[in-house]
Amino acid sequence: MLWAMKVVLAFDSWKGSLTAVEACEAAAEGLARLHPAPELIHCPLSDGGEGFADTVARAAGGVVRGHRVTGPLGETVDAEVVFLDDGQRAVIEAAQACGLHLVPEHQRNPGRALTVGIGELIRHAVDAGAREIVIGLGGSATNDAGIGLLSALGWQFIDEAGKPVEPCGDALERVARVIPPVVPLRVAITAACDVANPLYGPTGAAVVYAPQKGATPADVQRLDAGLRHFAGVCAGALGRDFAALPGSGAAGGLGFALQAFLGAQFRSGAELAIELAGLRQHLRGAALCLTGEGRTDAQTAAGKLPSAVARCCREQAVPCVCLSGSIGTGIAALYDAGLTAALSVLQRPATLDEAIASGRPALADTAEAIGRLVQACGRVCRSVGRP
């Protein structure tokens, strides 16, 4: 008995190997070999980092407008604003303007990298009529507490001599006074983020994330001190200390600027992506959902995208299999969240470079194998009269 099934593909990106869209396409290649070929629903996802704007635009049918803005090294880069709901809501991906992927490895220095381009994208969205802006945080090359973003929106940061400081992390320790813009920004902002770090300290932006962006141990100490000093000056100017709020340390301190200066509300990036993409609706009537990322481990269970997908699948009683480049320890909590199985797509021992290069065919082959197994189980169940 032949059984055609519906499969939802809800992958995150595989850093260095596949975008979320490419991961869905790879899985679809493998599943297309089945007979009969299943109905495939592509639902690429991002929890706020690299690829967030693209996945939202594809899944929610947004209108994309390109802009040239200031990049992390002060150069001009191409970025996008995605408009939803007849232009009332705009989606911005911070990584497009200040992402680590935009900086060559030998030039990475979070103390000098800029977030000015994000402020420029916000201004473009507001000028186009957006009443709400969703900003995906993640993948930044910066550690500036959002001073660049704020400078682009009209805030001034002055040193003891009365001169403007550079809008970068290395200049934070010189800020003595904050001057607000003449015309305040009037727009509701939602930050898509799954990071709960405070701005500074042992679990802050510099200590936890700056080493990944090229900072030396000495750089980390200096940057952390700058964040601490800047937070104190801002607390005096704003009448409240926002540095300890969860998420203030996100994206090199962008979370701090968004909460303290722009009144942003934080939402789980994974949950917001699922909502914008309509994943719950896509899962109705599905026989299987495939999700995955480059590496699945204890951090995934702590709130990354595949765990949120698994929870949705449990709500809809849909089996959910996570296919990833590698599987680490601590994934038992994923099964509690609703995951059916977690598998690596690698078929033999491989170096990181080899694994990255083979990501697409390996994912296609593994998706095919899972599809054949589920299809066979469905046929057996139907032959004995089970639903």
C-alpha positions as CSV (number, residue, x, y, z in Angstrom):
1,M,0.0,0.0,0.0
2,L,1.4,3.4,-1.0
3,W,1.3,6.2,1.5
4,A,2.0,9.8,0.6
5,M,2.9,11.9,3.6
6,K,3.4,15.5,4.5
7,V,6.8,16.5,5.9
8,V,7.7,19.9,7.4
9,L,11.3,21.1,7.0
10,A,12.2,23.6,9.8
11,F,15.9,23.9,9.8
12,D,18.2,26.5,11.3
13,S,21.4,27.5,9.6
14,W,24.6,25.3,9.8
15,K,27.3,27.9,10.3
16,G,29.9,27.8,7.6
17,S,28.1,25.1,5.7
18,L,24.4,25.8,4.9
19,T,21.9,28.6,5.4
20,A,18.6,27.6,6.8
21,V,17.1,27.8,3.3
22,E,19.9,25.6,1.9
23,A,19.4,23.1,4.8
24,C,15.7,22.8,3.9
25,E,16.6,22.3,0.2
26,A,19.1,19.6,1.0
27,A,16.7,17.6,3.1
28,A,14.1,18.1,0.4
29,E,16.5,16.6,-2.2
30,G,16.8,13.4,-0.2
31,L,13.1,13.1,0.6
32,A,12.2,13.6,-3.1
33,R,13.8,10.2,-3.8
34,L,11.0,8.5,-2.0
35,H,8.0,6.9,-3.7
36,P,5.5,8.3,-3.6
37,A,7.3,11.6,-3.1
38,P,6.0,13.3,0.1
39,E,4.4,16.7,0.3
40,L,7.2,19.0,1.5
41,I,6.7,22.3,3.4
42,H,9.8,24.5,3.6
43,C,9.9,26.5,6.8
44,P,13.5,27.8,7.2
45,L,14.0,29.4,10.6
46,S,16.5,31.7,12.5
47,D,16.4,32.7,16.1
48,G,17.6,36.2,15.4
49,G,21.2,35.8,14.1
50,E,22.5,35.5,10.6
51,G,19.7,34.7,8.1
52,F,16.9,36.1,10.3
53,A,15.6,38.6,7.8
54,D,15.8,36.2,4.8
55,T,13.9,33.4,6.6
56,V,11.2,35.8,7.8
57,A,10.8,37.3,4.3
58,R,10.5,33.8,2.7
59,A,8.2,32.4,5.3
60,A,5.9,35.4,5.9
61,G,5.9,36.8,2.4
62,G,7.4,40.2,3.4
63,V,8.3,43.0,1.1
64,V,12.1,43.4,1.1
65,R,13.8,46.8,0.6
66,G,17.6,47.0,0.3
67,H,19.7,49.8,1.8
68,R,23.4,50.7,1.8
69,V,24.5,51.3,5.4
70,T,27.6,51.6,7.5
71,G,29.3,48.2,8.2
72,P,31.3,47.0,11.2
73,L,34.6,48.4,9.8
74,G,33.1,51.7,8.7
75,E,32.7,50.5,5.1
76,T,29.4,50.5,3.2
77,V,27.5,47.2,3.2
78,D,24.2,46.0,1.7
79,A,21.4,45.3,4.2
80,E,17.7,44.8,4.1
81,V,14.5,45.8,5.9
82,V,11.6,43.3,5.6
83,F,8.2,44.9,5.8
84,L,5.1,42.9,7.0
85,D,1.5,43.8,7.7
86,D,1.2,46.4,4.9
87,G,4.4,48.1,6.0
88,Q,3.3,48.5,9.7
89,R,5.9,46.1,11.0
90,A,9.5,46.0,9.9
91,V,12.1,43.2,10.5
92,I,15.8,44.0,10.7
93,E,18.7,41.5,11.1
94,A,21.5,43.2,13.1
95,A,24.1,40.8,11.7
96,Q,23.6,42.3,8.2
97,A,25.0,45.6,9.4
98,C,27.5,44.5,12.1
99,G,27.9,40.7,11.7
100,L,31.1,38.9,12.5
101,H,30.9,37.2,9.0
102,L,31.5,40.7,7.5
103,V,34.9,41.0,9.1
104,P,37.9,39.1,7.8
105,E,39.5,37.1,10.6
106,H,42.7,39.1,10.7
107,Q,40.7,42.3,11.2
108,R,38.4,41.2,14.0
109,N,38.5,43.6,16.9
110,P,35.2,44.1,18.9
111,G,36.5,47.3,20.5
112,R,36.6,49.0,17.1
113,A,33.6,47.4,15.3
114,L,30.6,49.6,14.7
115,T,26.8,49.2,15.1
116,V,26.1,52.5,13.3
117,G,24.4,50.6,10.4
118,I,21.7,49.2,12.6
119,G,20.7,52.6,13.6
120,E,20.6,53.6,10.0
121,L,18.3,50.6,9.2
122,I,16.0,51.6,12.1
123,R,15.8,55.1,10.6
124,H,15.0,53.8,7.2
125,A,12.2,51.6,8.6
126,V,10.7,54.5,10.6
127,D,10.9,56.9,7.6
128,A,9.0,54.3,5.5
129,G,6.2,54.2,8.0
130,A,6.9,51.3,10.2
131,R,5.1,51.4,13.6
132,E,6.8,48.4,15.1
133,I,10.4,47.1,14.4
134,V,11.6,43.6,15.2
135,I,15.3,43.4,15.5
136,G,17.1,40.0,15.4
137,L,20.1,40.0,17.6
138,G,23.0,37.6,17.2
139,G,26.2,37.1,15.3
140,S,27.6,40.6,15.9
141,A,31.3,41.6,15.6
142,T,30.8,44.3,18.2
143,N,31.1,45.1,21.9
144,D,29.9,48.7,22.0
145,A,26.8,48.6,24.2
146,G,24.9,50.0,21.1
147,I,26.6,53.4,21.2
148,G,27.0,53.3,17.4
149,L,23.3,52.5,16.9
150,L,22.3,55.3,19.2
151,S,24.6,57.8,17.6
152,A,23.0,57.1,14.2
153,L,19.6,57.9,15.8
154,G,20.7,61.3,17.2
155,W,22.1,60.6,20.7
156,Q,25.3,62.3,21.5
157,F,28.0,61.0,23.8
158,I,30.5,63.5,25.1
159,D,33.8,63.2,26.9
160,E,35.2,65.3,29.8
161,A,36.5,67.9,27.3
162,G,33.1,68.3,25.7
163,K,34.0,66.5,22.5
164,P,32.0,63.6,20.9
165,V,33.6,60.2,21.5
166,E,34.0,57.7,18.7
167,P,30.9,55.4,18.5
168,C,32.8,52.2,19.3
169,G,33.5,49.9,22.3
170,D,37.0,51.3,22.9
171,A,35.6,54.7,23.5
172,L,33.0,53.8,26.1
173,E,35.4,54.5,29.1
174,R,35.7,58.1,27.9
175,V,31.9,58.9,27.9
176,A,31.1,61.6,30.5
177,R,27.7,62.9,29.3
178,V,24.7,61.8,27.3
179,I,22.6,64.2,25.2
180,P,19.3,62.9,23.8
181,P,18.1,63.7,20.3
182,V,15.9,66.8,19.7
183,V,13.2,64.6,18.2
184,P,12.8,61.3,20.0
185,L,12.3,58.1,18.1
186,R,8.6,57.0,18.2
187,V,8.4,53.4,17.3
188,A,7.7,50.1,19.3
189,I,10.8,47.8,19.2
190,T,10.9,44.1,19.8
191,A,14.3,42.4,20.2
192,A,14.4,38.8,19.1
193,C,17.0,37.2,21.3
194,D,17.6,34.0,23.3
195,V,20.5,35.4,25.4
196,A,20.0,36.4,29.0
197,N,23.5,37.8,29.8
198,P,23.8,41.1,31.6
199,L,25.9,43.9,30.1
200,Y,29.1,43.4,32.1
201,G,30.7,41.2,34.7
202,P,31.6,37.5,34.6
203,T,28.7,36.6,32.4
204,G,28.6,39.9,30.5
205,A,29.0,40.7,26.9
206,A,32.8,41.2,26.9
207,V,33.8,38.2,29.1
208,V,31.5,35.7,27.4
209,Y,31.4,36.7,23.8
210,A,34.3,39.1,23.0
211,P,36.9,36.3,22.7
212,Q,34.9,34.8,19.9
213,K,35.1,38.1,18.1
214,G,38.9,38.5,18.2
215,A,39.5,40.0,21.7
216,T,42.6,39.1,23.7
217,P,42.4,38.6,27.5
218,A,43.7,42.2,27.9
219,D,41.0,43.4,25.5
220,V,38.3,41.6,27.4
221,Q,39.3,43.4,30.7
222,R,39.4,46.8,29.0
223,L,36.1,46.3,27.2
224,D,34.3,45.0,30.3
225,A,35.6,48.1,32.3
226,G,34.3,50.3,29.5
227,L,30.8,48.7,29.6
228,R,30.7,49.1,33.4
229,H,31.7,52.8,33.1
230,F,29.2,53.5,30.3
231,A,26.4,51.8,32.2
232,G,27.0,54.1,35.1
233,V,27.0,57.2,33.0
234,C,23.8,56.1,31.3
235,A,22.1,55.3,34.6
236,G,22.7,58.8,35.7
237,A,21.3,60.2,32.5
238,L,18.3,57.9,32.3
239,G,17.5,57.7,36.0
240,R,17.7,53.9,36.0
241,D,20.4,51.2,35.7
242,F,19.5,48.8,32.9
243,A,22.8,46.9,32.9
244,A,21.7,43.9,34.9
245,L,18.5,43.3,32.9
246,P,18.5,39.9,31.1
247,G,19.6,40.3,27.5
248,S,21.5,43.6,28.0
249,G,24.7,41.8,27.1
250,A,23.2,40.4,23.8
251,A,25.0,41.2,20.6
252,G,27.9,43.0,22.3
253,G,25.6,45.1,24.4
254,L,23.0,46.0,21.7
255,G,20.4,44.6,24.1
256,F,21.4,47.3,26.6
257,A,20.9,50.2,24.1
258,L,17.6,48.8,22.9
259,Q,16.2,48.4,26.4
260,A,17.6,51.4,28.1
261,F,17.2,54.0,25.4
262,L,14.5,52.7,23.1
263,G,12.2,50.8,25.5
264,A,12.5,47.5,23.6
265,Q,10.7,44.4,24.7
266,F,12.6,41.1,24.5
267,R,11.1,38.0,23.1
268,S,12.5,34.6,22.4
269,G,14.1,34.7,19.0
270,A,13.1,31.1,18.4
271,E,9.5,31.6,19.4
272,L,9.2,34.8,17.4
273,A,10.6,33.1,14.3
274,I,8.2,30.2,14.7
275,E,5.3,32.7,15.0
276,L,6.3,34.8,12.0
277,A,6.9,31.7,9.9
278,G,3.5,30.1,10.8
279,L,5.1,26.8,11.8
280,R,2.2,25.7,13.9
281,Q,-0.2,26.0,11.0
282,H,2.3,24.1,8.7
283,L,2.5,21.2,11.1
284,R,-1.2,20.4,10.9
285,G,-1.7,17.0,9.3
286,A,2.1,16.4,9.0
287,A,3.5,12.9,9.4
288,L,7.0,14.2,10.3
289,C,9.0,17.4,11.0
290,L,12.7,17.6,10.3
291,T,14.8,20.2,12.1
292,G,18.5,20.7,12.8
293,E,21.5,22.9,13.1
294,G,25.3,22.6,12.8
295,R,25.8,21.2,16.2
296,T,23.2,20.0,18.7
297,D,24.2,19.8,22.4
298,A,23.2,21.0,25.8
299,Q,23.0,24.6,24.6
300,T,20.2,23.5,22.1
301,A,18.2,22.2,25.0
302,A,18.6,25.5,26.8
303,G,16.5,27.3,24.3
304,K,17.9,27.2,20.8
305,L,15.7,26.8,17.7
306,P,15.4,23.0,17.4
307,S,14.1,22.7,21.0
308,A,11.4,25.3,20.3
309,V,10.5,23.4,17.1
310,A,10.3,20.2,19.1
311,R,7.9,21.8,21.6
312,C,5.6,22.9,18.7
313,C,5.7,19.3,17.3
314,R,4.7,17.9,20.7
315,E,1.7,20.3,20.8
316,Q,0.6,19.0,17.3
317,A,1.5,15.3,18.1
318,V,4.0,15.3,15.1
319,P,7.2,13.3,15.3
320,C,10.2,15.6,15.2
321,V,13.7,14.4,14.3
322,C,16.8,16.7,14.6
323,L,19.5,16.2,12.0
324,S,22.7,18.0,12.7
325,G,26.4,18.0,11.7
326,S,27.4,16.7,15.1
327,I,25.7,15.7,18.4
328,G,27.2,16.7,21.7
329,T,26.3,15.8,25.3
330,G,23.4,17.0,27.4
331,I,20.6,16.5,24.8
332,A,18.3,14.4,27.1
333,A,16.3,17.5,27.8
334,L,15.4,17.8,24.1
335,Y,13.5,14.5,24.4
336,D,11.6,16.0,27.3
337,A,10.8,19.0,25.1
338,G,9.2,16.7,22.5
339,L,12.0,15.6,20.2
340,T,11.7,12.1,18.8
341,A,15.3,11.5,17.9
342,A,18.6,13.5,17.4
343,L,21.0,12.2,14.7
344,S,24.3,13.3,13.2
345,V,24.3,13.2,9.4
346,L,28.0,12.3,9.3
347,Q,28.6,8.7,8.0
348,R,32.3,8.4,8.9
349,P,34.9,10.3,11.0
350,A,35.7,13.6,9.5
351,T,37.6,16.8,10.2
352,L,35.6,20.0,10.7
353,D,36.5,21.2,7.2
354,E,35.4,17.9,5.7
355,A,32.1,17.9,7.7
356,I,31.3,21.5,6.5
357,A,32.1,20.6,2.9
358,S,29.9,17.5,2.9
359,G,27.0,19.0,4.8
360,R,24.5,19.2,1.9
361,P,24.8,15.6,0.5
362,A,25.1,14.1,4.0
363,L,21.9,15.9,5.1
364,A,20.1,14.8,1.9
365,D,21.1,11.2,2.4
366,T,20.1,11.1,6.1
367,A,16.8,12.8,5.4
368,E,16.1,10.2,2.8
369,A,16.8,7.4,5.3
370,I,14.5,8.9,7.9
371,G,11.8,9.4,5.3
372,R,12.0,5.8,4.2
373,L,11.7,4.6,7.8
374,V,8.7,6.8,8.6
375,Q,7.1,5.8,5.3
376,A,7.6,2.1,6.0
377,C,6.2,2.5,9.5
378,G,3.1,4.2,8.1
379,R,2.5,1.5,5.6
380,V,2.8,-1.2,8.3
381,C,0.4,0.6,10.5
382,R,-2.2,1.0,7.7
383,S,-1.8,-2.7,6.7
384,V,-2.9,-3.8,10.2
385,G,-5.6,-1.1,10.4
386,R,-4.0,1.2,12.9
387,P,-4.3,5.0,12.5
